[in-house]
Amino acid sequence: MIEAFVQGLFNYADPLAIGFLMLGVIIGIVIGIIPALGGLTAMSLLLPLVFGMDRVAALSMLVGIHAISATGDAITSILMGIPGSGPATVVMLDGFQMTRKGEPGRALGAMMGADTVGAILGVGLAFLMVPIVREIVLTFGNPELFLLTLMGLSFLAILSRGSPLKGLMAGFTGIIIALIGYQNSTGVDRLAFGNTFLLNGLALIPVVLGLFAGAEMLELAINNETIVPKGLLKIGKELRSQFWVGVWDVWRHKWLWLRSCIMGYAMGLVPGIGNEVAVWITYGQAKQTSRHPELYGKGFIEGVIAPAGLNAKEGSSLLSTLALGLPSGASMAIVLGALLLQGVIPGPSLLKNDLPLVFTLIWGLAIANIIGAVVCYFIVGYLNLTRLVTLPPRYLVPPVLALVFIGAYAEKNRVEDLFIALAFTLIGLLMKKHGYNRAALVLGFILGKYFENYFWLSLQTGGPFFFLRPASLIIMAIIIGLYALGPIRSLFKRQQTGTLAGGTFGGELPL
Amino acid sequence: MRPSTLIPLVVGIAMAAVVIVAIGYPYFQAKLSLLFAAGLVLVLAIVQVIKELRERVKASTQTPDVQEASSNVHAKAYLRESLWLIGFVVAVYILGFVIAIPLFGIAYMIAHGVKARTSITISALWTLFCWATFTFLLDSGLYEGLILQQLGLE
């Protein structure tokens, strides 16, 4: 196996393989920066080209696009507050606030640093997981998926801290919005009233773009202010040094980063957990276990590092796709299609007969992330992309709004999505003005349907005690542990303070 | 009534409607999640309305006129910018992206004090970028608008 692992890396000594990987990275960054397009569009456009190409080069190009498009997406989320996908929304929560505080370089450095090292860790973990991946994947069924979405939804309580009434209202309203349309299991039209557009349910991108990007732009226009006041923004050398401070922040928060990566990696192995779900779980656990949960969402560096677990997830998603032929998402389904076009049959036999190819693609993810980080560093640090954030709203609002609405339309090419994005822009503006948590609404919206589907499937297949399975019990223990950690920590702190006070002041209680 | 009170009130009424509609669904499986979520939001909204009304009663004795005047000015700005946005979306719906983007860009920038030449240049370049990216590079095509569709010119 070690031989295959090393050979996988050395396959990139071939100029053709590394050249196509770099091409994929550049396409991924460019496409990722444009909202709603993302790697999926680029991969599906390039899929026909794969036929007839060298298999390592072709698959590397697709892996390169997939690996890096999320980074491109995160750049616009951090700099302009325009999330082009569900996961980018989470990065934006703290990343955009850091930009507004004049620290875009630090946020970008932390994001890219955490992502790149996360991808490299993913390769290492893949090496360890190859012999046991099949067993791990098969232990996850509907009950475990249900419990994982429950875990994600339970973070509504964490997100709502400070204003629980408004937060929970927003979160549960998000769940109701997610339930609009046909119910898969019964075929009942719920809250769609026969409207063919609503019967398919609302798409994520128009909702997210409206709630965040549209509302932020409109607010800038209303207050006539720039994203970052001119004096606050660092450019050139200062911006680049800010970038390295961000990278250093990843090291300072290495345990948080490691925890996020391991969680992300574990979730990537399980088909059925989308990036949208996984990223909220990593963010939620980071906030729950943080010493400063009150700073999350206000431009806190931990909030940018925590979603990095998603990059480690890509390694395991790719591994489970290759090892079992079970794609964990749409992008992986395209990789699967490309493998079949190349005459490679994914599944357990691939691990036996063509292990170097498996490691080549997993190495490709890591190398693509390293190349992507370097390219993004030059784009941000030398092309002065960050100057855009000092433009007055009269110049910024029309192009950004155009992009927001093109993004809303482009996801499914439905004109009705324009009106959905418009409605959510106005809703987002009202929510922001009156202190309702928009992230809670998005969390409810993303997880609501998964939660309901997995609940009924678990109940039908396992009966009322469907959660009495080893893997389910472990997940339940993790959920309970996460919520017990806070009270235990504060109890421990109180005891420590009491002991200190007792030692210093001879047993007197502090006033 | 202040918007801070009006929002939970509207949400509460909407949730009451959801509960009524959901009760009528044929399967228990179809109504359970909706009834649970909407019922919970309804209760939370009622509590929020009561909380807002109490705060209003408390604050009514000490609200200065100056604050009210400034909030009126702010409300006008909200309305104005929201109308620009609604106008843009309606323009896209009727005329399509390729016409609506430059039209909106030029009108918005000129109305906000940008020189005509600058606003035309920025809008034209941006439209060109969007059109080239989506039509040529991505082959996905931008929405052409109701008029062109009706005329069969798309």
Chai-1 contact restraints between the chains, C-beta under 6 A:
chainA,res_idxA,chainB,res_idxB,connection_type,confidence,min_distance_angstrom,max_distance_angstrom,comment,restraint_id
A,L165,B,L44,contact,1.0,0.0,6.0,A-B,restraint_1
A,L165,B,Q48,contact,1.0,0.0,6.0,A-B,restraint_2
A,L168,B,L44,contact,1.0,0.0,6.0,A-B,restraint_3
A,M169,B,V41,contact,1.0,0.0,6.0,A-B,restraint_4
A,M169,B,L44,contact,1.0,0.0,6.0,A-B,restraint_5
A,F172,B,A37,contact,1.0,0.0,6.0,A-B,restraint_6
A,F172,B,L40,contact,1.0,0.0,6.0,A-B,restraint_7
A,F172,B,V41,contact,1.0,0.0,6.0,A-B,restraint_8
A,T173,B,V41,contact,1.0,0.0,6.0,A-B,restraint_9
A,I175,B,A37,contact,1.0,0.0,6.0,A-B,restraint_10
A,I176,B,A37,contact,1.0,0.0,6.0,A-B,restraint_11
A,I176,B,A38,contact,1.0,0.0,6.0,A-B,restraint_12
A,L179,B,S33,contact,1.0,0.0,6.0,A-B,restraint_13
A,L179,B,L34,contact,1.0,0.0,6.0,A-B,restraint_14
A,Q183,B,A30,contact,1.0,0.0,6.0,A-B,restraint_15
A,T186,B,Y27,contact,1.0,0.0,6.0,A-B,restraint_16
A,T186,B,Q29,contact,1.0,0.0,6.0,A-B,restraint_17
A,T186,B,A30,contact,1.0,0.0,6.0,A-B,restraint_18
A,V188,B,Y25,contact,1.0,0.0,6.0,A-B,restraint_19
A,V188,B,A30,contact,1.0,0.0,6.0,A-B,restraint_20
A,L218,B,E81,contact,1.0,0.0,6.0,A-B,restraint_21
A,A221,B,E81,contact,1.0,0.0,6.0,A-B,restraint_22
A,I222,B,A77,contact,1.0,0.0,6.0,A-B,restraint_23
A,I222,B,Y78,contact,1.0,0.0,6.0,A-B,restraint_24
A,I222,B,E81,contact,1.0,0.0,6.0,A-B,restraint_25
A,R394,B,M109,contact,1.0,0.0,6.0,A-B,restraint_26
A,R394,B,H112,contact,1.0,0.0,6.0,A-B,restraint_27
A,R394,B,V114,contact,1.0,0.0,6.0,A-B,restraint_28
A,P398,B,F104,contact,1.0,0.0,6.0,A-B,restraint_29
A,P398,B,G105,contact,1.0,0.0,6.0,A-B,restraint_30
A,P398,B,Y108,contact,1.0,0.0,6.0,A-B,restraint_31
A,P399,B,W126,contact,1.0,0.0,6.0,A-B,restraint_32
A,A402,B,I101,contact,1.0,0.0,6.0,A-B,restraint_33
A,Y409,B,Y143,contact,1.0,0.0,6.0,A-B,restraint_34
A,V415,B,Y143,contact,1.0,0.0,6.0,A-B,restraint_35
A,L418,B,V89,contact,1.0,0.0,6.0,A-B,restraint_36
A,L418,B,V92,contact,1.0,0.0,6.0,A-B,restraint_37
A,L422,B,V89,contact,1.0,0.0,6.0,A-B,restraint_38
A,H434,B,S4,contact,1.0,0.0,6.0,A-B,restraint_39
A,H434,B,I7,contact,1.0,0.0,6.0,A-B,restraint_40
A,E452,B,S33,contact,1.0,0.0,6.0,A-B,restraint_41
A,W456,B,Q29,contact,1.0,0.0,6.0,A-B,restraint_42
